[in-house]
Amino acid sequence: MALLRLTKVLSGDRAATPPDARGRSTQLRSAQAPKLARGRIREDLDWAIERDPAVDSRLEMALASPGLHAIWVHRLTHWMWTRPGGRLAARLLSQFARAVTGVEIHPGAQIGRRFFIDHGMGVVIGETAEIGDDVLMYHGVTLGGRSMKHVKRHPTVGNNVTIGAGARILGPVHIGDRVQIGANSVVVKDVPAGAVATGVPATIRFPDMGQDPYELMFKDPALWI
Ligand SMILES: CC(C)(COP(=O)(O)OP(=O)(O)OC[C@H]1O[C@@H](n2cnc3c(N)ncnc32)[C@H](O)[C@@H]1OP(=O)(O)O)[C@@H](O)C(=O)NCCC(=O)NCCS
């Protein structure tokens, strides 16, 4: 039963269910859930293998990746967090996962598909952080807040973003799609799509646009407005 519940969570397709078709769709989902969950896990493993040249097989990745273990537990704790009365249990389970993996992901954080944390240790992801799809993160990254108020206070990270080891992204800043954030950088302002941000505080450059200002103007005229 618990396994069935977990697989439902991992499948993440509850929102697609029309409320008027509840009975039949629940049966349908129960039947499909294990297949969907297996598909998601395989997708996570394949994406992680592509990004970690030190690992050769799905089995090795599944058994020896604390980053993936933390993400899989987070999918469960996030589901618990959104259920009435589930918050304390979610926090306790996430603290257990932190003790085992070295990765602290608050159950409230919203994380997309194919998220991979390489090495894992020392990562902290705050309650109101939002992370898109296909994000790669290394050890020691903080997605932290700069406010003590109960408001959106953590970063929003787009799709296809890479965040280097030890980088700190602080406050409710927006990190655009395809951004690369350098190891040990400190980001406290928005980073536009396609940029590379490095240093303390981070400065921004656009690698695929070249250095020629004439070329830059045609690639993104908005830069000159
Ligand atoms: C930011 C990053 C993506 C840039 O990659 P790149 O585009 O290939 O960068 P380059 O090597 O061409 O360097 C461009 C410039 O940025 C500087 N730079 C690169 N990374 C930097 C960093 N983390 N902090 C500060 N400056 C950095 C380089 O010294 C170079 O400066 P220069 O033009 O004055 O010589 C990459 O350096 C990085 O930090 N990746 C994270 C990798 C990581 O965390 N690995 C952990 C594996 S365990």
The ligand as a MOL file (V3000), in Angstrom:
LIG
                    3D

  0  0  0     0  0            999 V3000
M  V30 BEGIN CTAB
M  V30 COUNTS 48 50 0 0 0
M  V30 BEGIN ATOM
M  V30 1 C 31.1950 29.4410 -14.8030 0
M  V30 2 C 31.6220 28.3460 -15.7680 0
M  V30 3 C 30.3620 27.5660 -16.1980 0
M  V30 4 C 32.2660 29.0290 -16.9530 0
M  V30 5 O 32.6640 28.1050 -17.9100 0
M  V30 6 P 33.3390 28.6300 -19.2850 0
M  V30 7 O 32.3290 29.4270 -20.0590 0
M  V30 8 O 33.9550 27.4620 -19.9420 0
M  V30 9 O 34.3990 29.6650 -18.7330 0
M  V30 10 P 35.8720 29.9440 -19.2280 0
M  V30 11 O 36.7750 28.8770 -18.7730 0
M  V30 12 O 35.8180 30.2800 -20.7030 0
M  V30 13 O 36.2100 31.2520 -18.3920 0
M  V30 14 C 35.7720 32.5110 -18.7800 0
M  V30 15 C 36.2260 33.5120 -17.7210 0
M  V30 16 O 35.4760 33.3410 -16.5080 0
M  V30 17 C 36.3800 33.0560 -15.4230 0
M  V30 18 N 35.7050 32.0770 -14.5620 0
M  V30 19 C 35.2970 30.8230 -14.8930 0
M  V30 20 N 34.7100 30.2450 -13.8450 0
M  V30 21 C 34.7270 31.1320 -12.8370 0
M  V30 22 C 34.2620 31.0970 -11.4810 0
M  V30 23 N 33.6440 30.0320 -10.9870 0
M  V30 24 N 34.4470 32.1980 -10.7250 0
M  V30 25 C 35.0630 33.2870 -11.2110 0
M  V30 26 N 35.5320 33.3850 -12.4900 0
M  V30 27 C 35.3680 32.3100 -13.2780 0
M  V30 28 C 37.6240 32.5130 -16.0790 0
M  V30 29 O 38.7560 32.6950 -15.2770 0
M  V30 30 C 37.6890 33.3520 -17.3320 0
M  V30 31 O 38.1610 34.6390 -17.0000 0
M  V30 32 P 39.0630 35.4650 -18.0700 0
M  V30 33 O 38.1730 35.6990 -19.2630 0
M  V30 34 O 39.4090 36.7210 -17.3170 0
M  V30 35 O 40.2230 34.5820 -18.3660 0
M  V30 36 C 32.5950 27.3250 -15.1220 0
M  V30 37 O 33.8830 27.8990 -14.9680 0
M  V30 38 C 32.1300 26.8500 -13.7370 0
M  V30 39 O 32.3860 27.4620 -12.6950 0
M  V30 40 N 31.4430 25.6730 -13.7610 0
M  V30 41 C 31.0320 24.9940 -12.5470 0
M  V30 42 C 31.7120 23.6370 -12.5250 0
M  V30 43 C 31.6540 22.9550 -11.1680 0
M  V30 44 O 31.1250 23.4340 -10.1960 0
M  V30 45 N 32.2120 21.7690 -11.1360 0
M  V30 46 C 32.2160 20.9790 -9.9580 0
M  V30 47 C 32.5090 19.5630 -10.3810 0
M  V30 48 S 32.7200 18.5790 -8.9680 0
M  V30 END ATOM
M  V30 BEGIN BOND
M  V30 1 1 1 2
M  V30 2 1 2 3
M  V30 3 1 2 4
M  V30 4 1 2 36
M  V30 5 1 4 5
M  V30 6 1 5 6
M  V30 7 2 6 7
M  V30 8 1 6 8
M  V30 9 1 6 9
M  V30 10 1 9 10
M  V30 11 2 10 11
M  V30 12 1 10 12
M  V30 13 1 10 13
M  V30 14 1 13 14
M  V30 15 1 14 15
M  V30 16 1 15 16
M  V30 17 1 15 30
M  V30 18 1 16 17
M  V30 19 1 17 18
M  V30 20 1 17 28
M  V30 21 1 18 19
M  V30 22 1 18 27
M  V30 23 2 19 20
M  V30 24 1 20 21
M  V30 25 1 21 22
M  V30 26 2 21 27
M  V30 27 1 22 23
M  V30 28 2 22 24
M  V30 29 1 24 25
M  V30 30 2 25 26
M  V30 31 1 26 27
M  V30 32 1 28 29
M  V30 33 1 28 30
M  V30 34 1 30 31
M  V30 35 1 31 32
M  V30 36 2 32 33
M  V30 37 1 32 34
M  V30 38 1 32 35
M  V30 39 1 36 37
M  V30 40 1 36 38
M  V30 41 2 38 39
M  V30 42 1 38 40
M  V30 43 1 40 41
M  V30 44 1 41 42
M  V30 45 1 42 43
M  V30 46 2 43 44
M  V30 47 1 43 45
M  V30 48 1 45 46
M  V30 49 1 46 47
M  V30 50 1 47 48
M  V30 END BOND
M  V30 END CTAB
M  END
